[in-house]
Amino acid sequence: MSYVAQPEQRSWMIAEVAAVPGVRQVIVFSADGLLLTSSEGMDRDAADRLAANCSGLLSLGRSLGRDFGKDGGLVHQQMVEFNGGFLFMRSAHGAHLAVVTGPVVDPKLVARQMQAQVMKIGATHLSSPPRQGTA
């Protein structure tokens, strides 16, 4: 998947996750914070900010994993609870799925649907190769 000028064009990939009760927004982003797709109707600037913020959290998770985990610090999933909702993130094939919910949500249902979506669309659509440096 490459950078998409209009990420909502690929919103079909995340529509099932977006339909879970309590889910507000869903994005797919690359490890370096580029927005790849966003849920239908999401403001582009908000989606870009969410992708950048999630990339930072992913980086923190990898650092913790390297210091305290095994196998090079791979991060599989993260959850953040904030005043007014939750953020769930799941890594898949070089891209990452992030879901923002309201305060009333079933975390198990969100996590299960995220996993199902990752497995369903898999490496075919939910991937992002690392960008090459231009030196």
N, CA, C and O atoms as CSV, one atom per row, in Angstrom:
chain,resi,resn,atom,element,x,y,z
A,1,MET,N,N,0.851,-1.155,0.000
A,1,MET,CA,C,0.000,0.000,0.000
A,1,MET,C,C,0.901,1.222,0.000
A,1,MET,O,O,1.891,1.252,0.732
A,2,SER,N,N,0.596,2.193,-0.772
A,2,SER,CA,C,1.386,3.406,-0.822
A,2,SER,C,C,0.577,4.565,-0.269
A,2,SER,O,O,-0.604,4.422,0.047
A,3,TYR,N,N,1.226,5.711,-0.158
A,3,TYR,CA,C,0.534,6.901,0.324
A,3,TYR,C,C,-0.670,7.164,-0.563
A,3,TYR,O,O,-0.578,7.095,-1.789
A,4,VAL,N,N,-1.776,7.461,0.051
A,4,VAL,CA,C,-3.024,7.671,-0.681
A,4,VAL,C,C,-3.434,9.122,-0.526
A,4,VAL,O,O,-3.586,9.609,0.594
A,5,ALA,N,N,-3.614,9.820,-1.648
A,5,ALA,CA,C,-4.022,11.224,-1.598
A,5,ALA,C,C,-5.380,11.369,-0.931
A,5,ALA,O,O,-5.622,12.350,-0.228
A,6,GLN,N,N,-6.259,10.416,-1.140
A,6,GLN,CA,C,-7.581,10.424,-0.524
A,6,GLN,C,C,-7.775,9.097,0.212
A,6,GLN,O,O,-8.315,8.146,-0.352
A,7,PRO,N,N,-7.333,9.033,1.478
A,7,PRO,CA,C,-7.357,7.758,2.202
A,7,PRO,C,C,-8.750,7.176,2.376
A,7,PRO,O,O,-8.890,5.967,2.565
A,8,GLU,N,N,-9.772,7.998,2.318
A,8,GLU,CA,C,-11.132,7.475,2.468
A,8,GLU,C,C,-11.520,6.561,1.310
A,8,GLU,O,O,-12.497,5.820,1.416
A,9,GLN,N,N,-10.766,6.598,0.196
A,9,GLN,CA,C,-11.053,5.717,-0.935
A,9,GLN,C,C,-10.830,4.253,-0.572
A,9,GLN,O,O,-11.379,3.362,-1.220
A,10,ARG,N,N,-10.043,4.003,0.440
A,10,ARG,CA,C,-9.785,2.628,0.872
A,10,ARG,C,C,-10.498,2.303,2.177
A,10,ARG,O,O,-10.161,1.328,2.850
A,11,SER,N,N,-11.473,3.112,2.530
A,11,SER,CA,C,-12.159,2.911,3.808
A,11,SER,C,C,-12.910,1.585,3.862
A,11,SER,O,O,-13.262,1.128,4.949
A,12,TRP,N,N,-13.162,0.959,2.716
A,12,TRP,CA,C,-13.831,-0.343,2.696
A,12,TRP,C,C,-13.032,-1.372,3.487
A,12,TRP,O,O,-13.606,-2.309,4.044
A,13,MET,N,N,-11.699,-1.203,3.540
A,13,MET,CA,C,-10.854,-2.171,4.240
A,13,MET,C,C,-11.115,-2.177,5.738
A,13,MET,O,O,-10.881,-3.188,6.401
A,14,ILE,N,N,-11.592,-1.071,6.278
A,14,ILE,CA,C,-11.751,-0.960,7.725
A,14,ILE,C,C,-13.201,-0.744,8.135
A,14,ILE,O,O,-13.485,-0.470,9.302
A,15,ALA,N,N,-14.112,-0.864,7.188
A,15,ALA,CA,C,-15.529,-0.595,7.459
A,15,ALA,C,C,-16.102,-1.507,8.542
A,15,ALA,O,O,-16.921,-1.067,9.348
A,16,GLU,N,N,-15.683,-2.762,8.571
A,16,GLU,CA,C,-16.219,-3.692,9.574
A,16,GLU,C,C,-15.776,-3.319,10.984
A,16,GLU,O,O,-16.543,-3.463,11.936
A,17,VAL,N,N,-14.553,-2.843,11.120
A,17,VAL,CA,C,-14.081,-2.387,12.428
A,17,VAL,C,C,-14.813,-1.103,12.810
A,17,VAL,O,O,-15.221,-0.933,13.959
A,18,ALA,N,N,-14.976,-0.211,11.852
A,18,ALA,CA,C,-15.652,1.063,12.111
A,18,ALA,C,C,-17.103,0.862,12.535
A,18,ALA,O,O,-17.682,1.730,13.188
A,19,ALA,N,N,-17.692,-0.272,12.172
A,19,ALA,CA,C,-19.099,-0.543,12.489
A,19,ALA,C,C,-19.315,-1.085,13.905
A,19,ALA,O,O,-20.459,-1.224,14.340
A,20,VAL,N,N,-18.243,-1.389,14.623
A,20,VAL,CA,C,-18.380,-1.897,15.993
A,20,VAL,C,C,-18.967,-0.787,16.870
A,20,VAL,O,O,-18.507,0.353,16.808
A,21,PRO,N,N,-19.972,-1.104,17.682
A,21,PRO,CA,C,-20.577,-0.082,18.549
A,21,PRO,C,C,-19.538,0.607,19.442
A,21,PRO,O,O,-18.743,-0.057,20.108
A,22,GLY,N,N,-19.553,1.930,19.448
A,22,GLY,CA,C,-18.630,2.713,20.260
A,22,GLY,C,C,-17.395,3.179,19.530
A,22,GLY,O,O,-16.670,4.035,20.036
A,23,VAL,N,N,-17.130,2.630,18.335
A,23,VAL,CA,C,-15.954,3.038,17.564
A,23,VAL,C,C,-16.229,4.393,16.917
A,23,VAL,O,O,-17.270,4.603,16.294
A,24,ARG,N,N,-15.275,5.305,17.079
A,24,ARG,CA,C,-15.395,6.644,16.489
A,24,ARG,C,C,-14.635,6.766,15.172
A,24,ARG,O,O,-15.181,7.214,14.164
A,25,GLN,N,N,-13.372,6.362,15.197
A,25,GLN,CA,C,-12.510,6.521,14.023
A,25,GLN,C,C,-11.597,5.314,13.897
A,25,GLN,O,O,-11.250,4.668,14.886
A,26,VAL,N,N,-11.213,5.020,12.656
A,26,VAL,CA,C,-10.283,3.930,12.373
A,26,VAL,C,C,-9.313,4.422,11.311
A,26,VAL,O,O,-9.720,5.057,10.338
A,27,ILE,N,N,-8.031,4.131,11.495
A,27,ILE,CA,C,-7.036,4.449,10.472
A,27,ILE,C,C,-6.099,3.266,10.293
A,27,ILE,O,O,-5.992,2.398,11.159
A,28,VAL,N,N,-5.424,3.252,9.152
A,28,VAL,CA,C,-4.277,2.388,8.903
A,28,VAL,C,C,-3.129,3.336,8.605
A,28,VAL,O,O,-3.277,4.271,7.818
A,29,PHE,N,N,-1.976,3.094,9.237
A,29,PHE,CA,C,-0.826,3.975,9.054
A,29,PHE,C,C,0.450,3.153,8.933
A,29,PHE,O,O,0.514,2.008,9.383
A,30,SER,N,N,1.463,3.756,8.320
A,30,SER,CA,C,2.762,3.099,8.185
A,30,SER,C,C,3.565,3.308,9.463
A,30,SER,O,O,3.210,4.142,10.296
A,31,ALA,N,N,4.644,2.553,9.616
A,31,ALA,CA,C,5.471,2.648,10.817
A,31,ALA,C,C,6.055,4.044,10.996
A,31,ALA,O,O,6.312,4.471,12.122
A,32,ASP,N,N,6.266,4.753,9.898
A,32,ASP,CA,C,6.824,6.100,10.011
A,32,ASP,C,C,5.753,7.187,10.074
A,32,ASP,O,O,6.057,8.370,9.923
A,33,GLY,N,N,4.511,6.791,10.296
A,33,GLY,CA,C,3.465,7.762,10.580
A,33,GLY,C,C,2.664,8.280,9.408
A,33,GLY,O,O,1.875,9.211,9.571
A,34,LEU,N,N,2.842,7.704,8.227
A,34,LEU,CA,C,2.047,8.143,7.077
A,34,LEU,C,C,0.670,7.500,7.109
A,34,LEU,O,O,0.537,6.295,7.321
A,35,LEU,N,N,-0.332,8.304,6.901
A,35,LEU,CA,C,-1.701,7.812,6.838
A,35,LEU,C,C,-1.888,7.022,5.552
A,35,LEU,O,O,-1.563,7.505,4.467
A,36,LEU,N,N,-2.412,5.805,5.673
A,36,LEU,CA,C,-2.662,4.972,4.501
A,36,LEU,C,C,-4.143,4.914,4.162
A,36,LEU,O,O,-4.516,4.929,2.989
A,37,THR,N,N,-4.974,4.847,5.171
A,37,THR,CA,C,-6.419,4.912,4.950
A,37,THR,C,C,-7.098,5.337,6.244
A,37,THR,O,O,-6.557,5.160,7.335
A,38,SER,N,N,-8.290,5.897,6.103
A,38,SER,CA,C,-9.039,6.332,7.283
A,38,SER,C,C,-10.507,6.006,7.095
A,38,SER,O,O,-10.984,5.807,5.977
A,39,SER,N,N,-11.214,5.955,8.218
A,39,SER,CA,C,-12.635,5.642,8.147
A,39,SER,C,C,-13.386,6.763,7.432
A,39,SER,O,O,-12.978,7.924,7.431
A,40,GLU,N,N,-14.479,6.369,6.836
A,40,GLU,CA,C,-15.292,7.293,6.056
A,40,GLU,C,C,-15.738,8.475,6.915
A,40,GLU,O,O,-16.212,8.297,8.038
A,41,GLY,N,N,-15.582,9.674,6.375
A,41,GLY,CA,C,-16.027,10.876,7.057
A,41,GLY,C,C,-15.022,11.467,8.031
A,41,GLY,O,O,-15.290,12.512,8.624
A,42,MET,N,N,-13.873,10.826,8.211
A,42,MET,CA,C,-12.876,11.361,9.141
A,42,MET,C,C,-12.151,12.531,8.502
A,42,MET,O,O,-11.732,12.446,7.348
A,43,ASP,N,N,-12.001,13.617,9.237
A,43,ASP,CA,C,-11.276,14.793,8.774
A,43,ASP,C,C,-9.823,14.422,8.474
A,43,ASP,O,O,-9.175,13.755,9.280
A,44,ARG,N,N,-9.314,14.849,7.325
A,44,ARG,CA,C,-7.966,14.473,6.896
A,44,ARG,C,C,-6.900,14.939,7.883
A,44,ARG,O,O,-5.986,14.179,8.203
A,45,ASP,N,N,-7.002,16.171,8.369
A,45,ASP,CA,C,-6.006,16.668,9.315
A,45,ASP,C,C,-6.013,15.850,10.605
A,45,ASP,O,O,-4.955,15.526,11.144
A,46,ALA,N,N,-7.195,15.522,11.094
A,46,ALA,CA,C,-7.305,14.703,12.308
A,46,ALA,C,C,-6.717,13.316,12.068
A,46,ALA,O,O,-6.045,12.766,12.940
A,47,ALA,N,N,-6.966,12.752,10.891
A,47,ALA,CA,C,-6.432,11.428,10.557
A,47,ALA,C,C,-4.909,11.463,10.483
A,47,ALA,O,O,-4.244,10.549,10.970
A,48,ASP,N,N,-4.352,12.512,9.876
A,48,ASP,CA,C,-2.895,12.654,9.808
A,48,ASP,C,C,-2.283,12.798,11.199
A,48,ASP,O,O,-1.247,12.199,11.485
A,49,ARG,N,N,-2.919,13.591,12.066
A,49,ARG,CA,C,-2.423,13.754,13.440
A,49,ARG,C,C,-2.486,12.435,14.204
A,49,ARG,O,O,-1.559,12.084,14.933
A,50,LEU,N,N,-3.582,11.713,14.031
A,50,LEU,CA,C,-3.712,10.423,14.703
A,50,LEU,C,C,-2.630,9.459,14.233
A,50,LEU,O,O,-2.041,8.747,15.046
A,51,ALA,N,N,-2.364,9.428,12.936
A,51,ALA,CA,C,-1.316,8.549,12.402
A,51,ALA,C,C,0.044,8.904,12.988
A,51,ALA,O,O,0.803,8.014,13.372
A,52,ALA,N,N,0.358,10.188,13.062
A,52,ALA,CA,C,1.642,10.621,13.621
A,52,ALA,C,C,1.739,10.269,15.102
A,52,ALA,O,O,2.772,9.778,15.558
A,53,ASN,N,N,0.672,10.515,15.853
A,53,ASN,CA,C,0.674,10.183,17.282
A,53,ASN,C,C,0.821,8.683,17.504
A,53,ASN,O,O,1.577,8.250,18.373
A,54,CYS,N,N,0.105,7.901,16.726
A,54,CYS,CA,C,0.178,6.442,16.864
A,54,CYS,C,C,1.562,5.928,16.515
A,54,CYS,O,O,2.049,4.983,17.136
A,55,SER,N,N,2.198,6.539,15.527
A,55,SER,CA,C,3.553,6.149,15.163
A,55,SER,C,C,4.508,6.381,16.332
A,55,SER,O,O,5.390,5.563,16.595
A,56,GLY,N,N,4.325,7.502,17.032
A,56,GLY,CA,C,5.145,7.781,18.210
A,56,GLY,C,C,4.926,6.757,19.312
A,56,GLY,O,O,5.883,6.293,19.933
A,57,LEU,N,N,3.663,6.403,19.557
A,57,LEU,CA,C,3.364,5.378,20.560
A,57,LEU,C,C,3.961,4.030,20.168
A,57,LEU,O,O,4.469,3.296,21.017
A,58,LEU,N,N,3.896,3.714,18.889
A,58,LEU,CA,C,4.470,2.468,18.397
A,58,LEU,C,C,5.976,2.443,18.648
A,58,LEU,O,O,6.529,1.419,19.049
A,59,SER,N,N,6.627,3.569,18.410
A,59,SER,CA,C,8.064,3.672,18.645
A,59,SER,C,C,8.399,3.466,20.124
A,59,SER,O,O,9.360,2.773,20.457
A,60,LEU,N,N,7.603,4.071,21.007
A,60,LEU,CA,C,7.802,3.861,22.444
A,60,LEU,C,C,7.611,2.391,22.815
A,60,LEU,O,O,8.376,1.840,23.606
A,61,GLY,N,N,6.601,1.769,22.246
A,61,GLY,CA,C,6.355,0.355,22.508
A,61,GLY,C,C,7.512,-0.519,22.061
A,61,GLY,O,O,7.901,-1.452,22.763
A,62,ARG,N,N,8.068,-0.214,20.878
A,62,ARG,CA,C,9.219,-0.984,20.388
A,62,ARG,C,C,10.418,-0.820,21.313
A,62,ARG,O,O,11.136,-1.783,21.584
A,63,SER,N,N,10.633,0.397,21.794
A,63,SER,CA,C,11.742,0.644,22.708
A,63,SER,C,C,11.570,-0.158,24.001
A,63,SER,O,O,12.520,-0.770,24.492
A,64,LEU,N,N,10.358,-0.149,24.543
A,64,LEU,CA,C,10.081,-0.952,25.737
A,64,LEU,C,C,10.274,-2.439,25.455
A,64,LEU,O,O,10.823,-3.170,26.279
A,65,GLY,N,N,9.822,-2.875,24.294
A,65,GLY,CA,C,9.968,-4.275,23.921
A,65,GLY,C,C,11.418,-4.692,23.802
A,65,GLY,O,O,11.791,-5.785,24.229
A,66,ARG,N,N,12.251,-3.817,23.218
A,66,ARG,CA,C,13.675,-4.130,23.107
A,66,ARG,C,C,14.319,-4.226,24.488
A,66,ARG,O,O,15.137,-5.111,24.737
A,67,ASP,N,N,13.944,-3.309,25.385
A,67,ASP,CA,C,14.566,-3.279,26.709
A,67,ASP,C,C,14.062,-4.377,27.639
A,67,ASP,O,O,14.822,-4.899,28.454
A,68,PHE,N,N,12.789,-4.729,27.520
A,68,PHE,CA,C,12.199,-5.629,28.509
A,68,PHE,C,C,11.534,-6.871,27.915
A,68,PHE,O,O,11.101,-7.752,28.659
A,69,GLY,N,N,11.449,-6.952,26.604
A,69,GLY,CA,C,10.768,-8.076,25.972
A,69,GLY,C,C,11.739,-9.059,25.349
A,69,GLY,O,O,12.906,-9.142,25.731
A,70,LYS,N,N,11.229,-9.796,24.389
A,70,LYS,CA,C,12.007,-10.802,23.674
A,70,LYS,C,C,11.864,-10.568,22.179
A,70,LYS,O,O,11.017,-9.788,21.741
A,71,ASP,N,N,12.690,-11.243,21.405
A,71,ASP,CA,C,12.588,-11.257,19.945
A,71,ASP,C,C,12.651,-9.873,19.321
A,71,ASP,O,O,11.898,-9.586,18.390
A,72,GLY,N,N,13.521,-9.020,19.807
A,72,GLY,CA,C,13.755,-7.736,19.163
A,72,GLY,C,C,12.726,-6.662,19.443
A,72,GLY,O,O,12.738,-5.621,18.787
A,73,GLY,N,N,11.850,-6.881,20.383
A,73,GLY,CA,C,10.913,-5.835,20.766
A,73,GLY,C,C,9.719,-5.655,19.868
A,73,GLY,O,O,9.155,-4.563,19.803
A,74,LEU,N,N,9.317,-6.705,19.171
A,74,LEU,CA,C,8.134,-6.589,18.315
A,74,LEU,C,C,6.915,-6.199,19.138
A,74,LEU,O,O,6.688,-6.738,20.221
A,75,VAL,N,N,6.135,-5.258,18.617
A,75,VAL,CA,C,4.908,-4.819,19.276
A,75,VAL,C,C,3.737,-5.397,18.494
A,75,VAL,O,O,3.622,-5.181,17.288
A,76,HIS,N,N,2.877,-6.126,19.176
A,76,HIS,CA,C,1.722,-6.731,18.523
A,76,HIS,C,C,0.476,-5.875,18.673
A,76,HIS,O,O,-0.293,-5.707,17.727
A,77,GLN,N,N,0.285,-5.333,19.875
A,77,GLN,CA,C,-0.890,-4.498,20.100
A,77,GLN,C,C,-0.639,-3.557,21.270
A,77,GLN,O,O,0.194,-3.825,22.135
A,78,GLN,N,N,-1.373,-2.453,21.279
A,78,GLN,CA,C,-1.297,-1.472,22.355
A,78,GLN,C,C,-2.695,-0.948,22.632
A,78,GLN,O,O,-3.557,-0.933,21.754
A,79,MET,N,N,-2.904,-0.518,23.876
A,79,MET,CA,C,-4.168,0.110,24.234
A,79,MET,C,C,-3.864,1.271,25.163
A,79,MET,O,O,-3.065,1.146,26.092
A,80,VAL,N,N,-4.507,2.400,24.907
A,80,VAL,CA,C,-4.366,3.584,25.746
A,80,VAL,C,C,-5.764,4.007,26.162
A,80,VAL,O,O,-6.657,4.139,25.325
A,81,GLU,N,N,-5.947,4.217,27.450
A,81,GLU,CA,C,-7.213,4.755,27.932
A,81,GLU,C,C,-6.995,6.225,28.244
A,81,GLU,O,O,-6.086,6.577,28.997
A,82,PHE,N,N,-7.821,7.077,27.670
A,82,PHE,CA,C,-7.740,8.511,27.936
A,82,PHE,C,C,-9.108,8.990,28.397
A,82,PHE,O,O,-10.097,8.268,28.271
A,83,ASN,N,N,-9.167,10.184,28.922
A,83,ASN,CA,C,-10.420,10.729,29.410
A,83,ASN,C,C,-11.385,10.874,28.234
A,83,ASN,O,O,-11.208,11.755,27.392
A,84,GLY,N,N,-12.385,10.031,28.173
A,84,GLY,CA,C,-13.362,10.099,27.090
A,84,GLY,C,C,-13.258,8.998,26.059
A,84,GLY,O,O,-14.002,9.006,25.078
A,85,GLY,N,N,-12.350,8.044,26.253
A,85,GLY,CA,C,-12.282,6.962,25.284
A,85,GLY,C,C,-11.029,6.119,25.380
A,85,GLY,O,O,-10.283,6.165,26.358
A,86,PHE,N,N,-10.828,5.344,24.324
A,86,PHE,CA,C,-9.697,4.424,24.235
A,86,PHE,C,C,-9.072,4.507,22.851
A,86,PHE,O,O,-9.722,4.889,21.878
A,87,LEU,N,N,-7.797,4.141,22.786
A,87,LEU,CA,C,-7.095,3.944,21.525
A,87,LEU,C,C,-6.584,2.517,21.535
A,87,LEU,O,O,-5.903,2.100,22.473
A,88,PHE,N,N,-6.912,1.767,20.490
A,88,PHE,CA,C,-6.418,0.404,20.308
A,88,PHE,C,C,-5.550,0.394,19.058
A,88,PHE,O,O,-5.925,0.972,18.038
A,89,MET,N,N,-4.390,-0.260,19.129
A,89,MET,CA,C,-3.535,-0.391,17.949
A,89,MET,C,C,-3.127,-1.846,17.789
A,89,MET,O,O,-2.885,-2.551,18.768
A,90,ARG,N,N,-3.056,-2.276,16.548
A,90,ARG,CA,C,-2.648,-3.641,16.221
A,90,ARG,C,C,-1.717,-3.576,15.018
A,90,ARG,O,O,-2.011,-2.896,14.034
A,91,SER,N,N,-0.603,-4.278,15.098
A,91,SER,CA,C,0.372,-4.292,14.012
A,91,SER,C,C,0.100,-5.451,13.075
A,91,SER,O,O,-0.312,-6.532,13.496
A,92,ALA,N,N,0.340,-5.202,11.776
A,92,ALA,CA,C,0.083,-6.240,10.783
A,92,ALA,C,C,0.872,-5.986,9.512
A,92,ALA,O,O,0.636,-4.997,8.818
A,93,HIS,N,N,1.793,-6.859,9.207
A,93,HIS,CA,C,2.444,-6.870,7.895
A,93,HIS,C,C,3.048,-5.521,7.501
A,93,HIS,O,O,2.918,-5.117,6.345
A,94,GLY,N,N,3.695,-4.820,8.414
A,94,GLY,CA,C,4.349,-3.566,8.072
A,94,GLY,C,C,3.456,-2.345,8.121
A,94,GLY,O,O,3.927,-1.230,7.897
A,95,ALA,N,N,2.191,-2.528,8.407
A,95,ALA,CA,C,1.269,-1.404,8.606
A,95,ALA,C,C,0.577,-1.622,9.945
A,95,ALA,O,O,0.713,-2.678,10.563
A,96,HIS,N,N,-0.160,-0.622,10.381
A,96,HIS,CA,C,-0.742,-0.674,11.714
A,96,HIS,C,C,-2.168,-0.155,11.668
A,96,HIS,O,O,-2.470,0.821,10.982
A,97,LEU,N,N,-3.028,-0.820,12.405
A,97,LEU,CA,C,-4.442,-0.480,12.483
A,97,LEU,C,C,-4.673,0.212,13.822
A,97,LEU,O,O,-4.289,-0.318,14.865
A,98,ALA,N,N,-5.298,1.394,13.804
A,98,ALA,CA,C,-5.600,2.133,15.032
A,98,ALA,C,C,-7.089,2.424,15.084
A,98,ALA,O,O,-7.698,2.806,14.085
A,99,VAL,N,N,-7.666,2.238,16.268
A,99,VAL,CA,C,-9.101,2.440,16.468
A,99,VAL,C,C,-9.294,3.348,17.678
A,99,VAL,O,O,-8.788,3.067,18.765
A,100,VAL,N,N,-10.029,4.435,17.480
A,100,VAL,CA,C,-10.391,5.334,18.578
A,100,VAL,C,C,-11.855,5.074,18.905
A,100,VAL,O,O,-12.708,5.042,18.018
A,101,THR,N,N,-12.131,4.888,20.198
A,101,THR,CA,C,-13.501,4.612,20.625
A,101,THR,C,C,-13.943,5.646,21.656
A,101,THR,O,O,-13.146,6.434,22.164
A,102,GLY,N,N,-15.212,5.613,21.939
A,102,GLY,CA,C,-15.746,6.390,23.044
A,102,GLY,C,C,-15.503,5.650,24.343
A,102,GLY,O,O,-14.863,4.599,24.349
A,103,PRO,N,N,-16.009,6.190,25.450
A,103,PRO,CA,C,-15.760,5.569,26.750
A,103,PRO,C,C,-16.560,4.291,26.995
A,103,PRO,O,O,-16.171,3.467,27.823
A,104,VAL,N,N,-17.663,4.121,26.287
A,104,VAL,CA,C,-18.495,2.929,26.467
A,104,VAL,C,C,-18.297,2.028,25.252
A,104,VAL,O,O,-18.855,2.266,24.182
A,105,VAL,N,N,-17.494,0.996,25.443
A,105,VAL,CA,C,-17.155,0.092,24.350
A,105,VAL,C,C,-16.759,-1.251,24.957
A,105,VAL,O,O,-16.302,-1.317,26.098
A,106,ASP,N,N,-16.939,-2.306,24.192
A,106,ASP,CA,C,-16.508,-3.634,24.620
A,106,ASP,C,C,-15.100,-3.873,24.062
A,106,ASP,O,O,-14.962,-4.171,22.876
A,107,PRO,N,N,-14.046,-3.751,24.893
A,107,PRO,CA,C,-12.683,-3.911,24.394
A,107,PRO,C,C,-12.435,-5.258,23.729
A,107,PRO,O,O,-11.683,-5.336,22.758
A,108,LYS,N,N,-13.056,-6.322,24.240
A,108,LYS,CA,C,-12.883,-7.646,23.632
A,108,LYS,C,C,-13.431,-7.666,22.214
A,108,LYS,O,O,-12.812,-8.227,21.309
A,109,LEU,N,N,-14.587,-7.055,22.024
A,109,LEU,CA,C,-15.195,-7.021,20.696
A,109,LEU,C,C,-14.342,-6.213,19.725
A,109,LEU,O,O,-14.149,-6.615,18.578
A,110,VAL,N,N,-13.834,-5.074,20.185
A,110,VAL,CA,C,-12.967,-4.254,19.332
A,110,VAL,C,C,-11.721,-5.042,18.954
A,110,VAL,O,O,-11.360,-5.106,17.779
A,111,ALA,N,N,-11.061,-5.643,19.940
A,111,ALA,CA,C,-9.839,-6.409,19.678
A,111,ALA,C,C,-10.103,-7.585,18.746
A,111,ALA,O,O,-9.313,-7.855,17.841
A,112,ARG,N,N,-11.203,-8.278,18.964
A,112,ARG,CA,C,-11.549,-9.423,18.115
A,112,ARG,C,C,-11.801,-8.979,16.673
A,112,ARG,O,O,-11.347,-9.633,15.734
A,113,GLN,N,N,-12.517,-7.880,16.496
A,113,GLN,CA,C,-12.812,-7.401,15.144
A,113,GLN,C,C,-11.551,-6.884,14.453
A,113,GLN,O,O,-11.373,-7.066,13.248
A,114,MET,N,N,-10.682,-6.238,15.229
A,114,MET,CA,C,-9.410,-5.784,14.652
A,114,MET,C,C,-8.598,-6.974,14.164
A,114,MET,O,O,-8.061,-6.946,13.057
A,115,GLN,N,N,-8.502,-8.023,14.982
A,115,GLN,CA,C,-7.757,-9.221,14.586
A,115,GLN,C,C,-8.382,-9.867,13.355
A,115,GLN,O,O,-7.673,-10.269,12.432
A,116,ALA,N,N,-9.698,-9.967,13.343
A,116,ALA,CA,C,-10.382,-10.561,12.189
A,116,ALA,C,C,-10.114,-9.751,10.928
A,116,ALA,O,O,-9.907,-10.319,9.855
A,117,GLN,N,N,-10.117,-8.437,11.050
A,117,GLN,CA,C,-9.881,-7.589,9.883
A,117,GLN,C,C,-8.453,-7.732,9.386
A,117,GLN,O,O,-8.210,-7.801,8.181
A,118,VAL,N,N,-7.511,-7.778,10.318
A,118,VAL,CA,C,-6.114,-7.965,9.945
A,118,VAL,C,C,-5.945,-9.292,9.211
A,118,VAL,O,O,-5.262,-9.353,8.189
A,119,MET,N,N,-6.560,-10.349,9.724
A,119,MET,CA,C,-6.458,-11.658,9.080
A,119,MET,C,C,-7.179,-11.679,7.734
A,119,MET,O,O,-6.718,-12.325,6.793
A,120,LYS,N,N,-8.287,-10.988,7.640
A,120,LYS,CA,C,-9.093,-10.995,6.420
A,120,LYS,C,C,-8.387,-10.291,5.265
A,120,LYS,O,O,-8.307,-10.824,4.158
A,121,ILE,N,N,-7.881,-9.105,5.527
A,121,ILE,CA,C,-7.261,-8.364,4.428
A,121,ILE,C,C,-5.775,-8.640,4.332
A,121,ILE,O,O,-5.175,-8.461,3.272
A,122,GLY,N,N,-5.175,-9.076,5.434
A,122,GLY,CA,C,-3.815,-9.581,5.467
A,122,GLY,C,C,-2.785,-8.788,4.695
A,122,GLY,O,O,-2.904,-7.577,4.509
A,123,ALA,N,N,-1.785,-9.500,4.257
A,123,ALA,CA,C,-0.651,-8.881,3.592
A,123,ALA,C,C,-1.009,-8.280,2.245
A,123,ALA,O,O,-0.268,-7.442,1.733
A,124,THR,N,N,-2.119,-8.686,1.661
A,124,THR,CA,C,-2.494,-8.178,0.347
A,124,THR,C,C,-2.753,-6.685,0.361
A,124,THR,O,O,-2.266,-5.958,-0.504
A,125,HIS,N,N,-3.524,-6.221,1.345
A,125,HIS,CA,C,-3.909,-4.816,1.375
A,125,HIS,C,C,-3.368,-4.057,2.573
A,125,HIS,O,O,-3.152,-2.849,2.483
A,126,LEU,N,N,-3.144,-4.727,3.680
A,126,LEU,CA,C,-2.734,-4.057,4.905
A,126,LEU,C,C,-1.235,-4.213,5.081
A,126,LEU,O,O,-0.776,-4.902,5.992
A,127,SER,N,N,-0.481,-3.573,4.212
A,127,SER,CA,C,0.963,-3.626,4.315
A,127,SER,C,C,1.548,-2.338,3.777
A,127,SER,O,O,0.925,-1.618,2.996
A,128,SER,N,N,2.749,-2.075,4.214
A,128,SER,CA,C,3.442,-0.880,3.772
A,128,SER,C,C,4.926,-1.161,3.823
A,128,SER,O,O,5.482,-1.293,4.913
A,129,PRO,N,N,5.596,-1.258,2.667
A,129,PRO,CA,C,7.027,-1.506,2.694
A,129,PRO,C,C,7.755,-0.290,3.256
A,129,PRO,O,O,7.299,0.840,3.079
A,130,PRO,N,N,8.895,-0.511,3.939
A,130,PRO,CA,C,9.653,0.623,4.467
A,130,PRO,C,C,10.084,1.552,3.340
A,130,PRO,O,O,10.436,1.103,2.249
A,131,ARG,N,N,10.051,2.855,3.618
A,131,ARG,CA,C,10.510,3.817,2.614
A,131,ARG,C,C,12.024,3.785,2.559
A,131,ARG,O,O,12.686,3.594,3.579
A,132,GLN,N,N,12.567,3.969,1.377
A,132,GLN,CA,C,14.006,3.983,1.187
A,132,GLN,C,C,14.525,5.406,1.339
A,132,GLN,O,O,13.877,6.362,0.915
A,133,GLY,N,N,15.693,5.537,1.946
A,133,GLY,CA,C,16.313,6.854,2.105
A,133,GLY,C,C,16.735,7.421,0.763
A,133,GLY,O,O,16.992,6.677,-0.184
A,134,THR,N,N,16.804,8.720,0.688
A,134,THR,CA,C,17.214,9.386,-0.559
A,134,THR,C,C,18.463,10.187,-0.279
A,134,THR,O,O,18.403,11.399,-0.074
A,135,ALA,N,N,19.598,9.506,-0.270
A,135,ALA,CA,C,20.858,10.192,0.026
A,135,ALA,C,C,21.653,10.398,-1.220
A,135,ALA,O,O,22.746,10.961,-1.169
